[in-house]
């Protein structure tokens, strides 16, 4: 079986701390495990963003300082 390769994603520390509080005693071993789970759920539910959804997502990311 091939070993899975990983990458790093940076998120703001205050957000990471909030997520750590949420996952405490939840069964998730780490912040990365939880974020991976959430992303898989999102990706599984959507094949592609509709144009309006993508625009809204970009606006939210811009407001958060990512774009």
N, CA, C and O atoms as a printed pandas DataFrame, in Angstrom:
     atom_number atom_name residue_name chain_id  residue_number  x_coord  y_coord  z_coord
0              1         N          UNK        A               1    0.834   -1.171    0.000
1              2        CA          UNK        A               1    0.000    0.000    0.000
2              3         C          UNK        A               1    0.887    1.244    0.000
3              4         O          UNK        A               1    1.839    1.328    0.776
4              5         N          UNK        A               2    0.576    2.212   -0.869
5              6        CA          UNK        A               2    1.373    3.431   -0.980
6              7         C          UNK        A               2    1.107    4.346    0.208
7              8         O          UNK        A               2   -0.019    4.460    0.691
8              9         N          UNK        A               3    2.170    4.990    0.660
9             10        CA          UNK        A               3    2.051    5.916    1.776
10            11         C          UNK        A               3    1.418    7.222    1.287
11            12         O          UNK        A               3    1.813    7.758    0.251
12            13         N          UNK        A               4    0.448    7.725    2.028
13            14        CA          UNK        A               4   -0.224    8.967    1.670
14            15         C          UNK        A               4    0.702   10.141    1.931
15            16         O          UNK        A               4    1.344   10.223    2.978
16            17         N          UNK        A               5    0.763   11.051    0.962
17            18        CA          UNK        A               5    1.557   12.267    1.127
18            19         C          UNK        A               5    0.640   13.372    1.625
19            20         O          UNK        A               5   -0.558   13.371    1.341
20            21         N          UNK        A               6    1.202   14.308    2.364
21            22        CA          UNK        A               6    0.436   15.389    2.952
22            23         C          UNK        A               6    1.018   16.748    2.579
23            24         O          UNK        A               6    2.164   16.860    2.143
24            25         N          UNK        A               7    0.202   17.767    2.763
25            26        CA          UNK        A               7    0.605   19.147    2.566
26            27         C          UNK        A               7    0.222   19.935    3.803
27            28         O          UNK        A               7   -0.468   19.413    4.679
28            29         N          UNK        A               8    0.650   21.162    3.888
29            30        CA          UNK        A               8    0.298   22.022    5.015
30            31         C          UNK        A               8   -0.650   23.113    4.561
31            32         O          UNK        A               8   -0.528   23.646    3.458
32            33         N          UNK        A               9   -1.591   23.434    5.425
33            34        CA          UNK        A               9   -2.516   24.533    5.188
34            35         C          UNK        A               9   -2.471   25.413    6.428
35            36         O          UNK        A               9   -2.586   24.923    7.551
36            37         N          UNK        A              10   -2.307   26.696    6.223
37            38        CA          UNK        A              10   -2.246   27.618    7.357
38            39         C          UNK        A              10   -3.613   28.227    7.619
39            40         O          UNK        A              10   -4.309   28.651    6.696
40            41         N          UNK        A              11   -3.985   28.265    8.893
41            42        CA          UNK        A              11   -5.204   28.954    9.296
42            43         C          UNK        A              11   -4.841   29.876   10.455
43            44         O          UNK        A              11   -3.858   29.639   11.156
44            45         N          UNK        A              12   -5.630   30.924   10.653
45            46        CA          UNK        A              12   -5.323   31.850   11.750
46            47         C          UNK        A              12   -5.335   31.136   13.105
47            48         O          UNK        A              12   -6.168   30.262   13.347
48            49         N          UNK        A              13   -4.418   31.511   13.969
49            50        CA          UNK        A              13   -4.296   30.886   15.283
50            51         C          UNK        A              13   -5.589   30.985   16.096
51            52         O          UNK        A              13   -5.976   30.001   16.726
52            53         N          UNK        A              14   -6.274   32.140   16.105
53            54        CA          UNK        A              14   -7.533   32.182   16.871
54            55         C          UNK        A              14   -8.559   31.146   16.377
55            56         O          UNK        A              14   -9.273   30.545   17.179
56            57         N          UNK        A              15   -8.625   30.947   15.078
57            58        CA          UNK        A              15   -9.539   29.942   14.534
58            59         C          UNK        A              15   -9.094   28.545   14.947
59            60         O          UNK        A              15   -9.915   27.721   15.349
60            61         N          UNK        A              16   -7.806   28.282   14.850
61            62        CA          UNK        A              16   -7.280   26.971   15.245
62            63         C          UNK        A              16   -7.595   26.691   16.713
63            64         O          UNK        A              16   -7.964   25.572   17.069
64            65         N          UNK        A              17   -7.450   27.705   17.559
65            66        CA          UNK        A              17   -7.742   27.518   18.988
66            67         C          UNK        A              17   -9.216   27.227   19.229
67            68         O          UNK        A              17   -9.552   26.402   20.079
68            69         N          UNK        A              18  -10.102   27.893   18.491
69            70        CA          UNK        A              18  -11.537   27.630   18.623
70            71         C          UNK        A              18  -11.857   26.195   18.205
71            72         O          UNK        A              18  -12.621   25.498   18.873
72            73         N          UNK        A              19  -11.263   25.766   17.091
73            74        CA          UNK        A              19  -11.519   24.410   16.610
74            75         C          UNK        A              19  -10.989   23.386   17.609
75            76         O          UNK        A              19  -11.633   22.364   17.850
76            77         N          UNK        A              20   -9.829   23.650   18.188
77            78        CA          UNK        A              20   -9.271   22.728   19.184
78            79         C          UNK        A              20  -10.222   22.562   20.366
79            80         O          UNK        A              20  -10.367   21.461   20.899
80            81         N          UNK        A              21  -10.874   23.659   20.777
81            82        CA          UNK        A              21  -11.849   23.569   21.867
82            83         C          UNK        A              21  -13.055   22.730   21.443
83            84         O          UNK        A              21  -13.579   21.941   22.229
84            85         N          UNK        A              22  -13.485   22.909   20.198
85            86        CA          UNK        A              22  -14.638   22.170   19.686
86            87         C          UNK        A              22  -14.355   20.673   19.649
87            88         O          UNK        A              22  -15.222   19.868   19.991
88            89         N          UNK        A              23  -13.143   20.296   19.234
89            90        CA          UNK        A              23  -12.849   18.870   19.047
90            91         C          UNK        A              23  -12.355   18.172   20.310
91            92         O          UNK        A              23  -12.174   16.954   20.321
92            93         N          UNK        A              24  -12.137   18.946   21.377
93            94        CA          UNK        A              24  -11.680   18.330   22.623
94            95         C          UNK        A              24  -12.678   17.255   23.054
95            96         O          UNK        A              24  -13.878   17.520   23.132
96            97         N          UNK        A              25  -12.200   16.070   23.329
97            98        CA          UNK        A              25  -13.018   14.923   23.743
98            99         C          UNK        A              25  -14.029   14.485   22.677
99           100         O          UNK        A              25  -15.061   13.894   22.997
100          101         N          UNK        A              26  -13.725   14.779   21.411
101          102        CA          UNK        A              26  -14.646   14.414   20.332
102          103         C          UNK        A              26  -14.255   13.123   19.623
103          104         O          UNK        A              26  -15.048   12.558   18.869
104          105         N          UNK        A              27  -13.043   12.662   19.865
105          106        CA          UNK        A              27  -12.562   11.479   19.173
106          107         C          UNK        A              27  -11.577   11.807   18.065
107          108         O          UNK        A              27  -10.869   10.924   17.582
108          109         N          UNK        A              28  -11.525   13.072   17.659
109          110        CA          UNK        A              28  -10.535   13.473   16.664
110          111         C          UNK        A              28   -9.186   13.594   17.370
111          112         O          UNK        A              28   -9.085   14.168   18.455
112          113         N          UNK        A              29   -8.153   13.042   16.736
113          114        CA          UNK        A              29   -6.831   13.034   17.351
114          115         C          UNK        A              29   -6.107   14.367   17.234
115          116         O          UNK        A              29   -5.226   14.673   18.038
116          117         N          UNK        A              30   -6.484   15.169   16.222
117          118        CA          UNK        A              30   -5.764   16.418   16.009
118          119         C          UNK        A              30   -6.610   17.402   15.214
119          120         O          UNK        A              30   -7.642   17.048   14.645
120          121         N          UNK        A              31   -6.153   18.623   15.192
121          122        CA          UNK        A              31   -6.783   19.664   14.386
122          123         C          UNK        A              31   -6.770   19.246   12.916
123          124         O          UNK        A              31   -7.762   19.429   12.211
124          125         N          UNK        A              32   -5.668   18.694   12.458
125          126        CA          UNK        A              32   -5.555   18.251   11.062
126          127         C          UNK        A              32   -6.574   17.166   10.723
127          128         O          UNK        A              32   -7.171   17.184    9.647
128          129         N          UNK        A              33   -6.771   16.223   11.643
129          130        CA          UNK        A              33   -7.761   15.170   11.403
130          131         C          UNK        A              33   -9.153   15.757   11.233
131          132         O          UNK        A              33   -9.907   15.341   10.353
132          133         N          UNK        A              34   -9.491   16.722   12.073
133          134        CA          UNK        A              34  -10.813   17.339   12.011
134          135         C          UNK        A              34  -10.989   18.143   10.724
135          136         O          UNK        A              34  -12.015   18.032   10.054
136          137         N          UNK        A              35   -9.989   18.951   10.381
137          138        CA          UNK        A              35  -10.064   19.755    9.156
138          139         C          UNK        A              35  -10.164   18.847    7.936
139          140         O          UNK        A              35  -10.931   19.136    7.017
140          141         N          UNK        A              36   -9.412   17.769    7.912
141          142        CA          UNK        A              36   -9.475   16.807    6.807
142          143         C          UNK        A              36  -10.880   16.223    6.707
143          144         O          UNK        A              36  -11.426   16.104    5.610
144          145         N          UNK        A              37  -11.465   15.859    7.839
145          146        CA          UNK        A              37  -12.823   15.321    7.860
146          147         C          UNK        A              37  -13.811   16.332    7.272
147          148         O          UNK        A              37  -14.624   15.981    6.417
148          149         N          UNK        A              38  -13.743   17.578    7.726
149          150        CA          UNK        A              38  -14.666   18.618    7.254
150          151         C          UNK        A              38  -14.507   18.831    5.750
151          152         O          UNK        A              38  -15.501   18.912    5.029
152          153         N          UNK        A              39  -13.277   18.923    5.276
153          154        CA          UNK        A              39  -13.045   19.125    3.841
154          155         C          UNK        A              39  -13.565   17.951    3.024
155          156         O          UNK        A              39  -14.136   18.155    1.953
156          157         N          UNK        A              40  -13.382   16.737    3.504
157          158        CA          UNK        A              40  -13.909   15.573    2.783
158          159         C          UNK        A              40  -15.423   15.620    2.698
159          160         O          UNK        A              40  -15.999   15.284    1.663
160          161         N          UNK        A              41  -16.074   16.035    3.781
161          162        CA          UNK        A              41  -17.533   16.158    3.783
162          163         C          UNK        A              41  -17.994   17.194    2.763
163          164         O          UNK        A              41  -18.966   16.970    2.042
164          165         N          UNK        A              42  -17.307   18.309    2.703
165          166        CA          UNK        A              42  -17.665   19.373    1.756
166          167         C          UNK        A              42  -17.447   18.903    0.327
167          168         O          UNK        A              42  -18.313   19.076   -0.531
168          169         N          UNK        A              43  -16.300   18.314    0.078
169          170        CA          UNK        A              43  -15.967   17.864   -1.276
170          171         C          UNK        A              43  -16.918   16.749   -1.722
171          172         O          UNK        A              43  -17.317   16.706   -2.886
172          173         N          UNK        A              44  -17.274   15.864   -0.822
173          174        CA          UNK        A              44  -18.179   14.765   -1.176
174          175         C          UNK        A              44  -19.561   15.288   -1.552
175          176         O          UNK        A              44  -20.257   14.676   -2.363
176          177         N          UNK        A              45  -19.957   16.403   -0.975
177          178        CA          UNK        A              45  -21.280   16.949   -1.229
178          179         C          UNK        A              45  -21.366   17.846   -2.448
179          180         O          UNK        A              45  -22.461   18.145   -2.925
180          181         N          UNK        A              46  -20.232   18.274   -2.952
181          182        CA          UNK        A              46  -20.214   19.209   -4.086
182          183         C          UNK        A              46  -19.203   18.755   -5.120
183          184         O          UNK        A              46  -18.046   18.482   -4.799
184          185         N          UNK        A              47  -19.640   18.678   -6.336
185          186        CA          UNK        A              47  -18.700   18.389   -7.422
186          187         C          UNK        A              47  -18.067   19.687   -7.893
187          188         O          UNK        A              47  -16.855   19.763   -8.093
188          189         N          UNK        A              48  -18.902   20.713   -8.071
189          190        CA          UNK        A              48  -18.418   22.019   -8.513
190          191         C          UNK        A              48  -19.239   23.095   -7.825
191          192         O          UNK        A              48  -20.402   22.880   -7.481
192          193         N          UNK        A              49  -18.626   24.253   -7.627
193          194        CA          UNK        A              49  -19.366   25.391   -7.110
194          195         C          UNK        A              49  -20.136   26.036   -8.247
195          196         O          UNK        A              49  -19.638   26.144   -9.368
196          197         N          UNK        A              50  -21.336   26.458   -7.954
197          198        CA          UNK        A              50  -22.062   27.261   -8.925
198          199         C          UNK        A              50  -21.440   28.651   -8.914
199          200         O          UNK        A              50  -20.804   29.041   -7.935
200          201         N          UNK        A              51  -21.622   29.403  -10.006
201          202        CA          UNK        A              51  -20.981   30.708  -10.140
202          203         C          UNK        A              51  -21.281   31.614   -8.938
203          204         O          UNK        A              51  -20.362   32.236   -8.405
204          205         N          UNK        A              52  -22.523   31.703   -8.508
205          206        CA          UNK        A              52  -22.897   32.556   -7.377
206          207         C          UNK        A              52  -22.253   32.101   -6.083
207          208         O          UNK        A              52  -21.837   32.924   -5.268
208          209         N          UNK        A              53  -22.168   30.791   -5.889
209          210        CA          UNK        A              53  -21.545   30.251   -4.687
210          211         C          UNK        A              53  -20.057   30.565   -4.656
211          212         O          UNK        A              53  -19.515   30.907   -3.604
212          213         N          UNK        A              54  -19.404   30.453   -5.783
213          214        CA          UNK        A              54  -17.975   30.744   -5.849
214          215         C          UNK        A              54  -17.722   32.216   -5.553
215          216         O          UNK        A              54  -16.783   32.557   -4.832
216          217         N          UNK        A              55  -18.555   33.085   -6.106
217          218        CA          UNK        A              55  -18.413   34.521   -5.851
218          219         C          UNK        A              55  -18.591   34.810   -4.364
219          220         O          UNK        A              55  -17.827   35.581   -3.784
220          221         N          UNK        A              56  -19.594   34.193   -3.750
221          222        CA          UNK        A              56  -19.853   34.390   -2.334
222          223         C          UNK        A              56  -18.685   33.871   -1.488
223          224         O          UNK        A              56  -18.291   34.513   -0.514
224          225         N          UNK        A              57  -18.139   32.723   -1.854
225          226        CA          UNK        A              57  -16.998   32.171   -1.142
226          227         C          UNK        A              57  -15.800   33.099   -1.238
227          228         O          UNK        A              57  -15.123   33.345   -0.239
228          229         N          UNK        A              58  -15.531   33.619   -2.434
229          230        CA          UNK        A              58  -14.412   34.546   -2.614
230          231         C          UNK        A              58  -14.594   35.801   -1.771
231          232         O          UNK        A              58  -13.630   36.308   -1.197
232          233         N          UNK        A              59  -15.827   36.306   -1.694
233          234        CA          UNK        A              59  -16.098   37.497   -0.885
234          235         C          UNK        A              59  -15.847   37.219    0.599
235          236         O          UNK        A              59  -15.296   38.059    1.311
236          237         N          UNK        A              60  -16.255   36.037    1.052
237          238        CA          UNK        A              60  -16.029   35.676    2.453
238          239         C          UNK        A              60  -14.543   35.533    2.755
239          240         O          UNK        A              60  -14.072   35.988    3.798
240          241         N          UNK        A              61  -13.804   34.902    1.843
241          242        CA          UNK        A              61  -12.354   34.743    2.030
242          243         C          UNK        A              61  -11.652   36.102    2.015
243          244         O          UNK        A              61  -10.707   36.324    2.773
244          245         N          UNK        A              62  -12.114   37.005    1.156
245          246        CA          UNK        A              62  -11.536   38.352    1.103
246          247         C          UNK        A              62  -11.801   39.083    2.417
247          248         O          UNK        A              62  -10.908   39.743    2.949
248          249         N          UNK        A              63  -13.014   38.972    2.940
249          250        CA          UNK        A              63  -13.359   39.630    4.196
250          251         C          UNK        A              63  -12.538   39.096    5.369
251          252         O          UNK        A              63  -12.274   39.813    6.334
252          253         N          UNK        A              64  -12.140   37.832    5.270
253          254        CA          UNK        A              64  -11.315   37.222    6.315
254          255         C          UNK        A              64   -9.825   37.481    6.123
255          256         O          UNK        A              64   -9.002   37.090    6.951
256          257         N          UNK        A              65   -9.490   38.155    5.006
257          258        CA          UNK        A              65   -8.093   38.509    4.772
258          259         C          UNK        A              65   -7.282   37.489    4.002
259          260         O          UNK        A              65   -6.060   37.610    3.925
260          261         N          UNK        A              66   -7.932   36.484    3.428
261          262        CA          UNK        A              66   -7.205   35.472    2.665
262          263         C          UNK        A              66   -6.956   35.863    1.231
263          264         O          UNK        A              66   -6.013   35.366    0.614
264          265         N          UNK        A              67   -7.780   36.746    0.676
265          266        CA          UNK        A              67   -7.625   37.169   -0.714
266          267         C          UNK        A              67   -7.425   38.659   -0.774
267          268         O          UNK        A              67   -7.274   39.218   -1.861
